Amino acid sequence: MSKDYQILLFYKYVPVPNAEEFTAEHLQFCKHLGVKGRILIADEGINGTVSGTVEQTERYMAELRRNPLFSDIVFKIDESADHAFKKIFVRYRKELVTLRYDKKLNPVTDGGGRLKPKEFHELLQRDDVIVLDGRSGYEYDLGHFRNAIRPDVDSFREFPEWIRENMQQHKDKKIITYCTGGIRCEMLTAVMKNEGFNDVHQLDGGIVTYGKDPEVKGRGFDGSCYVFDERIAVRVNQTDESTVVGKCHHCGAPTETYINCKDDTCHHQHLCCDDCLTTQRGYCSAECETHDMAVAGAKY
């Protein structure tokens, strides 16, 4: 299969003057160029994922780097056979990662130490190190580093309260965190340091960078990495030691297939094996199927 497209994952925390105006200009540039994806721009920086042909994405990277604010921005690049998105969205937000914390934090100065993939892998082998997943619970369920703590959160803004309620016993230990591309752990480690956790570090570049490192080759990561595009899941561990950790929401069978509940009032995203996809007809529960059938019946 030819790989005529590329998927770019990128972010940078940097003050952006006239961010709302820049957002509008950037949207028009992306439309003109023909890339698709989701880009968030805030007064504090940029965070995005886009797809396009090799020519389009190469031009996108070159043009963004021509802006002095983003001259050193790091792009994580995946080959692809087609677009990973259907449309282009470029939106202004108050925060790149929605946190709504009670104190304004600067992840560049307030965050934890950065770990290269090899350093992170070495720390994974130690029994005295706490490994914390910096993503939502449903992302963890598809794939995670072995022995990592699963956060019982559905959104990032739930982390501060969850940390206060569940991590206090680890306050004096070395803690290493990780997320998909690195941006959430920039803010997560800043929050943890502000909450009194002093020995906190993050995987620089996130899971995506770890999986591409030629030395560690994704070792220690089981399952697949959840990504916010049409691929849903990507392989991380490039060795033969990885296992499927995802379990079907209905029967518990191993699976890495995520679907949205067919009920329009639910759309709960859940793991579903091939058998249950047929028997459960795309619903996450019998209640959702009953409700959906009742709504459909009322229309006729």
C-alpha positions in Angstrom: 0.0 0.0 0.0 1.5 3.3 -1.0 2.0 6.0 1.6 1.2 9.2 -0.2 -0.1 11.0 2.8 1.4 12.1 6.2 -0.2 12.7 9.6 1.4 15.5 11.7 1.1 15.7 15.5 2.5 18.9 17.1 2.2 21.5 19.8 4.2 24.3 21.4 3.6 26.4 24.5 4.6 29.9 23.5 2.8 33.3 24.0 0.8 34.1 20.8 0.0 37.8 20.2 -3.4 38.4 18.8 -4.2 34.7 19.0 -7.8 35.0 17.8 -6.7 36.9 14.7 -4.0 34.3 14.1 -6.6 31.6 14.4 -8.7 33.0 11.6 -5.6 33.5 9.4 -4.4 30.0 10.0 -7.8 28.5 9.2 -7.7 30.2 5.8 -4.1 29.0 5.2 -5.1 25.4 6.0 -8.1 25.5 3.7 -6.0 27.0 0.9 -3.3 24.3 1.4 -5.8 21.5 1.6 -4.8 19.9 4.9 -7.4 18.4 7.2 -7.5 18.0 11.0 -8.0 19.8 14.3 -5.8 22.7 15.4 -6.3 24.6 18.7 -4.8 28.0 19.2 -4.7 29.9 22.4 -2.9 32.9 23.9 -0.5 30.2 25.3 0.4 28.4 22.1 -0.7 25.8 19.5 -1.8 22.2 19.5 -2.8 20.2 16.5 -3.0 17.1 14.3 -3.4 17.4 10.6 -3.2 15.1 7.6 -2.5 15.7 3.9 -0.4 14.6 1.0 3.4 14.6 1.5 3.6 17.8 -0.5 0.9 19.5 1.6 2.2 18.5 4.9 5.8 19.3 4.1 4.6 22.8 3.0 2.6 23.1 6.2 5.6 22.4 8.4 7.8 24.8 6.4 5.3 27.6 6.5 4.6 27.2 10.3 8.3 27.2 11.0 8.7 30.4 9.1 6.8 32.1 11.9 9.5 33.0 14.5 7.1 31.8 17.3 7.2 28.2 15.9 10.7 28.1 14.3 11.7 25.1 16.5 8.3 23.4 16.8 8.6 19.6 16.7 6.5 17.5 14.4 5.7 13.8 14.9 5.1 12.3 11.5 3.3 9.2 10.5 2.9 7.8 7.0 -0.6 7.2 5.8 -2.4 5.9 2.7 -5.1 8.7 3.0 -6.4 11.5 5.1 -7.0 10.8 8.8 -9.7 13.5 9.0 -12.7 14.5 7.0 -12.5 18.3 7.6 -10.3 21.0 8.9 -11.0 22.8 12.2 -8.9 25.6 13.5 -10.3 27.1 16.7 -9.4 29.5 19.4 -9.5 28.3 23.0 -8.7 29.8 26.3 -6.5 26.8 27.1 -4.7 24.4 24.8 -5.6 21.6 27.2 -8.8 22.3 29.2 -7.9 22.2 32.8 -9.7 25.1 34.6 -7.2 25.0 37.4 -7.5 27.5 40.2 -4.0 28.8 39.5 -2.4 29.9 36.2 0.5 27.6 35.4 3.2 27.9 32.8 4.2 24.3 31.8 7.5 25.6 30.3 8.7 26.8 33.7 6.4 25.0 36.2 6.4 21.5 34.7 8.4 18.4 35.6 11.7 17.1 34.2 11.8 15.6 30.7 12.8 12.1 30.0 14.1 10.7 26.7 12.7 7.3 25.6 15.8 5.5 26.9 15.7 7.2 30.3 11.9 6.5 30.6 12.4 2.8 29.7 15.1 2.5 32.3 12.9 4.0 35.0 10.1 1.6 34.0 12.3 -1.3 35.2 12.5 0.1 38.8 10.1 -1.1 41.5 10.4 2.2 43.4 9.1 4.4 40.5 5.5 5.3 40.2 4.2 5.3 36.6 1.1 7.5 36.0 -0.9 7.6 32.8 -1.7 11.2 32.0 -4.7 10.3 29.7 -8.3 9.4 30.2 -9.3 6.0 31.4 -10.7 4.9 28.1 -7.4 5.6 26.4 -5.6 3.6 29.1 -8.0 0.6 28.4 -6.8 0.3 24.8 -3.1 0.4 25.7 -0.7 1.5 28.4 2.8 1.0 29.9 3.0 -2.0 32.2 2.2 -1.3 35.8 1.0 2.2 35.1 -1.7 3.7 37.3 -5.0 4.0 35.5 -6.6 7.4 36.2 -10.3 7.2 36.8 -11.0 10.4 34.7 -13.1 11.0 31.6 -11.5 14.4 30.9 -8.3 16.2 31.7 -9.9 18.8 33.9 -10.7 16.0 36.4 -7.1 15.3 37.1 -6.4 17.9 40.0 -9.2 16.5 42.2 -8.3 12.9 41.2 -4.7 13.5 42.2 -5.7 14.9 45.6 -7.9 11.9 46.3 -5.7 9.1 44.9 -2.0 10.1 44.7 -1.2 11.4 48.2 0.5 8.1 49.3 3.0 8.6 46.4 3.9 12.2 47.2 7.5 11.5 48.3 8.2 9.0 45.5 9.7 9.4 42.0 6.8 9.7 39.6 7.0 9.4 35.8 4.1 10.4 33.6 3.2 9.9 29.9 0.5 10.9 27.4 0.0 10.6 23.7 2.2 13.4 22.3 3.4 15.1 25.5 1.2 18.2 25.8 -1.0 16.9 28.6 1.9 15.9 30.7 3.4 19.3 30.3 0.5 20.6 32.3 -0.1 17.5 34.4 3.4 17.7 35.9 3.0 21.4 36.5 -0.2 20.7 38.4 1.5 17.9 40.4 4.4 20.1 41.4 2.0 22.8 42.5 0.2 20.2 44.6 3.4 19.3 46.4 4.9 16.4 44.3 8.5 17.3 43.8 10.1 14.4 42.0 7.9 14.4 38.9 9.0 13.7 35.3 7.4 13.3 31.9 8.1 11.3 28.8 9.3 13.9 26.3 7.3 13.6 23.1 4.9 11.1 24.6 4.0 7.6 23.6 4.2 8.5 19.9 7.9 9.5 20.2 8.6 6.5 22.4 7.2 4.1 19.8 9.4 5.5 17.1 12.7 5.5 19.1 15.1 3.1 17.3 16.6 1.9 20.5 13.7 1.2 22.8 11.2 0.3 20.0 8.2 0.9 22.2 9.2 -1.8 24.7 7.1 -2.0 27.8 3.9 -0.7 26.1 1.1 -3.2 25.8 -1.9 -2.8 23.5 -2.3 0.2 21.1 -2.2 3.9 21.5 -5.5 5.7 21.2 -5.3 8.6 18.7 -7.9 11.3 18.0 -8.4 10.7 14.3 -10.0 8.0 12.1 -7.2 5.5 12.8 -8.4 5.3 16.4 -5.5 3.0 17.4 -1.9 2.8 16.4 0.8 0.3 17.2 3.5 1.4 19.7 5.6 -1.6 20.6 7.6 -2.6 17.6 8.8 -5.9 19.2 7.0 -9.2 19.5 6.5 -8.8 23.3 3.3 -6.7 23.1 -0.1 -8.1 24.0 -3.7 -7.0 23.4 -5.0 -5.4 26.7 -8.3 -4.0 25.4 -11.4 -6.0 26.6 -14.8 -6.0 25.1 -17.3 -3.9 27.0 -19.9 -6.7 26.7 -18.1 -10.0 27.1 -14.5 -9.2 28.1 -12.9 -10.8 25.1 -9.6 -9.3 23.8 -10.2 -6.5 21.3 -8.8 -3.2 20.1 -12.0 -2.0 18.2 -13.6 1.1 19.6 -17.1 2.1 18.5 -19.6 4.7 19.5 -23.0 3.6 20.9 -25.6 3.6 18.1 -28.0 5.5 20.3 -27.8 9.2 19.4 -28.4 10.3 22.9 -25.6 8.2 24.2 -22.7 7.7 21.8 -20.7 6.1 24.6 -17.4 5.1 23.1 -16.6 1.5 24.1 -14.4 -1.4 23.1 -16.4 -4.1 21.3 -15.3 -7.5 19.8 -16.5 -8.7 16.4 -19.0 -11.1 17.9 -20.6 -8.5 20.2 -20.6 -6.0 17.4 -23.1 -8.3 15.7 -25.1 -9.5 18.7 -25.3 -6.1 20.5 -26.0 -4.3 17.2 -23.8 -1.4 18.0 -25.3 -0.4 21.3 -23.4 -0.2 24.6 -26.4 -1.5 26.6 -29.8 -3.0 26.3 -31.3 0.3 27.7 -29.7 2.2 24.8 -31.1 -0.1 22.2 -34.6 0.0 23.8 -34.5 3.8 23.9 -33.3 4.1 20.3 -36.0 1.7 19.1 -38.6 3.7 21.0 -37.4 7.0 19.4 -37.4 5.4 16.0 -40.9 4.0 16.5 -42.2 7.4 17.5 -41.1 8.9 14.2 -43.3 6.6 12.2 
